[in-house]
Amino acid sequence: MLTTNELLRREWTGFRRPGRLIAMAAAALVVVALGLLAAFGNHTSCDGPCPAEPTGPDGSLVNDQFSFLHRDLGENGSITVRMTSMTGTITYPPPDHDRIVPGLVPWAKAGIIIKDGTRRGSSYAALMLTGSHGVRMQYDYRHDIAGSVGGVSANSPRRLKLTRSGDTITGYESVDGVRWTKVGAAHLTGLPEAVQVGLFAASPGDLTLRSVGLGGATEEVRFTQAGGVFDNVVLKGAASAGGWRTNAVGEMNRTDWEKYHKASGAVQKNGTITVTGTGDIGPGGTEGGGRPVERTLGGLAPGLLVVLVVAVRFATSAPRPDPARGTPVTRRVLAVKAFVVGAVTFVTGLLAVGIVVLVGVAIPTGSGTSVIGVSPLTGVRVVVGTAAVLALAGVLALALGALIRRAWLAILVAVLAVAVPYVVTSFPLLADGLSEWLLRVTPAAGFAAQQTLIQYPQVIAHYAPSAGYFPLPWWAGIAVVCAYTATLLGIALSRLPQSRQQAEQPPHWS
């Protein structure tokens, strides 16, 4: 009986036929070529040098655009306001797109804020009223704390208060100005002695979905504007010199609506202050603010098809006639075949995906296109996890080949089970719910390993597979494809003899 090392060398020799090696090299090249083609073809044109997208305190891309009426605040102090109204405008919403209507998008926001200057991406903490989510305290773009529910009106005003004590900002709300309820606290490391404090307003785009394909949807975003009315503004700890200043953090008053109808900014009149603005303060990348690194992996689908075909063909190819090499397929033989297919596919995928991610991120960044940054650990997870899923898909196809024993039928089943769900859910073709279920219950769930986008409850976006959001976390997706692979390989192994002697025994007729 051949030793494990001898069997491994034999199967590796059988695998590295020119046709198979060429096919695996072609799979790697198509992943790299399509990834780099997409990267080179993605350029941003600007009048002059393209401005850099803002990054937050943790280095991630952020949205930071709002109207700001502000003044200096020292290391210890507070701002208290009464808010009596919050209104807004939505331009040309469905169904007819022919009217400009009053209204607030759910995450329109107006309130008070303490911020490390007016630079986009600087650290901040804000207490606000929102369009549909009541009072919220948000800080440093990613963090959101819920306060009380409900809106605001002249008959039901809200009082908001932010206090600063060194690097700690605390938010309170009240309905009568007497009894205050703490909403939350934020520790903003590294705040300077003097920060900016004041009133703000912002309103993200109105997002709706348009039906396409067989129930799929594409995003449509329209300009919106929101404004808050404040009075009884009380400042403690503010610098004695200098008064209120109005600034736009990010671009403002560039749209036709702002130019010809209502400009964003702050207006003080008869003891009240009205602040009107557009934009958003929050995580970037969910509304066109950058491309995720996994967008460079558009060549995975054709590469996956090659891997599936090669694996099935390796399982169903006839053994050589040489008695020394024509050993009947046993459990050990199939297990070694699975190891060879998995190892070769993993190494091939690791090289291809690694090159695409590294180079594909560098090229758009140099051409003015922002890439949503990820930590080194997340980048390693994307590369290693995607290569592992490709390897598992190859072993799964090998097991199907061993079970079905007809190459064309096994290839068809493998493609329908792995490649088709991955491909059809990458486009707005099927309904979002159906796409999500396909990526939960099929082996294609494993490709969640490549996802870096994060769903934020305080940000409205199209959180669907066609937009790059998998329904399962990466580890759960890998667990699904592992379960399929282990089950099919286990069934295939159980149907084979344990040894050559058992395989060569004549059938026993009872």
Helices and strands as residue ranges (DSSP letters): H 4-15, H 18-40, E 62-64, E 66-91, E 100-102, E 109-115, E 124-130, E 135-139, E 143-146, E 158-165, E 168-174, E 181-187, E 195-202, E 206-212, E 216-222, E 224-238, E 245-249, H 256-260, E 265-269, E 272-277, E 281-283, G 293-296, H 300-316, H 331-366, H 376-404, H 407-414, I 415-419, H 420-424, H 432-441, G 443-450, G 465-467, H 474-494, H 500-504
